[in-house]
Amino acid sequence: MSELAKRLDDLWEIDESEREKGIKLLNKIFSNILSNPHDQKFRDLNFSKIRQKLEKCKPAFYMLYCAGFGQSPDGSRLQWQNTTVTMKLLQAANTGLQGKISGVDVDMGEEYGSVVMPSEQHGSNHQKKEKRKQEKLMQQQQPM
């Protein structure tokens, strides 16, 4: 399980009112940066203020790190650098959060952050099981 998937699961384990506050703040931060990736004011947050706002919603706080945020050298700021890598992290975190809000499972595999419809996910597991059964039968039928 990826770090992002773990944080999303943890987020859904806490009290709903605290979770909603955390989701609201994450949505605001993520959407501001995605809409204005070059605007420094959306990428540089006061660490102690964000920590205080998310005190009872720690998974949301840790999701910021999953989205590519890091602490400034003096520890007073949470900063997001606009790079190809951090943009992918932010997009994956946002996609995962939006998927979880919508009740859709999020695949954190190779193409992490992609939304998987429950029927597709279910069918995929079923197909894998059937393929394993067929392979096992073929092995049993082969002469030694």
C-alpha positions as CSV (number, residue, x, y, z in Angstrom):
1,M,0.0,0.0,0.0
2,S,1.4,3.4,-0.9
3,E,1.9,6.2,1.6
4,L,-0.9,8.2,-0.1
5,A,-3.3,5.3,0.1
6,K,-2.5,4.7,3.8
7,R,-3.1,8.4,4.5
8,L,-6.4,8.4,2.7
9,D,-7.5,5.3,4.6
10,D,-6.4,6.9,7.9
11,L,-8.3,10.1,7.0
12,W,-11.5,8.1,6.6
13,E,-11.0,6.6,10.1
14,I,-11.2,9.8,12.0
15,D,-14.3,11.7,13.3
16,E,-16.4,12.9,10.4
17,S,-16.5,16.6,11.5
18,E,-12.7,16.7,11.8
19,R,-12.3,14.8,8.5
20,E,-14.5,17.3,6.7
21,K,-12.4,20.2,8.0
22,G,-9.2,18.5,6.8
23,I,-10.7,17.7,3.4
24,K,-11.9,21.3,3.0
25,L,-8.5,22.7,3.7
26,L,-6.7,20.1,1.4
27,N,-9.1,20.9,-1.4
28,K,-8.4,24.6,-1.0
29,I,-4.6,24.1,-1.0
30,F,-4.6,21.6,-3.8
31,S,-7.0,23.6,-6.1
32,N,-5.2,26.9,-5.5
33,I,-1.8,25.3,-6.5
34,L,-3.3,23.4,-9.5
35,S,-4.9,26.5,-10.8
36,N,-1.9,28.8,-10.1
37,P,1.2,26.6,-10.0
38,H,3.6,29.5,-10.5
39,D,2.1,31.7,-7.8
40,Q,4.4,31.6,-4.7
41,K,1.7,32.6,-2.2
42,F,-0.2,29.3,-2.7
43,R,3.0,27.2,-2.5
44,D,4.4,28.6,0.7
45,L,2.4,27.9,3.9
46,N,2.9,28.8,7.5
47,F,3.8,25.5,9.1
48,S,2.5,26.2,12.6
49,K,-0.8,27.6,11.3
50,I,-1.4,24.5,9.1
51,R,-0.3,22.2,11.8
52,Q,-2.8,23.9,14.2
53,K,-5.7,23.8,11.8
54,L,-5.1,20.1,11.2
55,E,-4.2,19.1,14.8
56,K,-7.2,16.8,15.0
57,C,-6.8,15.6,11.4
58,K,-3.2,14.4,11.2
59,P,-3.7,12.3,8.1
60,A,-4.7,15.4,6.2
61,F,-1.5,17.1,7.5
62,Y,0.6,14.2,6.3
63,M,-1.1,14.1,3.0
64,L,0.6,17.5,2.3
65,Y,3.9,15.7,2.4
66,C,2.5,13.0,0.0
67,A,1.6,15.9,-2.3
68,G,5.2,17.1,-2.5
69,F,5.3,19.6,0.3
70,G,8.4,19.9,2.4
71,Q,9.5,21.9,5.4
72,S,11.7,25.0,4.9
73,P,15.3,24.7,6.4
74,D,14.2,26.7,9.5
75,G,11.0,24.6,9.9
76,S,8.7,27.6,9.9
77,R,7.2,27.0,6.4
78,L,5.6,24.2,4.4
79,Q,6.8,24.7,0.8
80,W,5.8,23.1,-2.5
81,Q,8.3,23.4,-5.3
82,N,6.9,23.5,-8.8
83,T,8.7,20.6,-10.5
84,T,7.6,17.8,-12.8
85,V,7.9,15.3,-9.8
86,T,6.0,17.4,-7.3
87,M,3.3,18.2,-9.8
88,K,2.7,14.5,-10.3
89,L,2.6,14.0,-6.6
90,L,0.1,16.8,-6.1
91,Q,-2.1,15.5,-9.0
92,A,-2.0,12.0,-7.5
93,A,-2.9,13.3,-4.1
94,N,-5.7,15.4,-5.5
95,T,-7.1,12.5,-7.6
96,G,-6.9,10.1,-4.7
97,L,-8.7,12.6,-2.4
98,Q,-11.4,13.3,-5.0
99,G,-11.9,9.6,-5.7
100,K,-12.2,8.8,-2.0
101,I,-14.7,11.6,-1.5
102,S,-16.7,10.2,-4.5
103,G,-16.6,6.7,-3.0
104,V,-14.5,5.4,-5.9
105,D,-11.4,3.2,-5.2
106,V,-8.1,4.6,-6.1
107,D,-5.4,2.5,-7.7
108,M,-2.0,3.3,-6.2
109,G,-0.1,0.9,-8.3
110,E,2.2,1.7,-11.2
111,E,0.0,4.5,-12.4
112,Y,-0.8,5.7,-8.9
113,G,-3.6,8.1,-8.5
114,S,-5.7,6.7,-11.3
115,V,-9.4,6.2,-10.5
116,V,-10.6,2.6,-10.8
117,M,-14.4,2.0,-11.1
118,P,-15.5,-0.7,-8.6
119,S,-16.8,-2.9,-11.5
120,E,-13.5,-2.7,-13.3
121,Q,-11.5,-3.4,-10.2
122,H,-13.8,-6.4,-9.3
123,G,-13.6,-7.7,-12.9
124,S,-9.8,-7.5,-12.9
125,N,-9.5,-9.5,-9.7
126,H,-12.0,-12.1,-11.0
127,Q,-10.0,-12.4,-14.3
128,K,-6.8,-12.9,-12.3
129,K,-8.3,-15.7,-10.2
130,E,-9.7,-17.4,-13.3
131,K,-6.3,-17.2,-15.0
132,R,-4.6,-18.8,-12.0
133,K,-7.2,-21.6,-11.9
134,Q,-6.6,-22.3,-15.6
135,E,-2.9,-22.3,-15.2
136,K,-3.1,-24.7,-12.2
137,L,-5.4,-27.0,-14.2
138,M,-2.9,-27.0,-17.1
139,Q,-0.1,-27.9,-14.8
140,Q,-2.0,-30.7,-13.3
141,Q,-2.9,-32.1,-16.7
142,Q,0.6,-32.1,-18.1
143,P,2.3,-35.5,-18.0
144,M,5.3,-35.9,-15.8
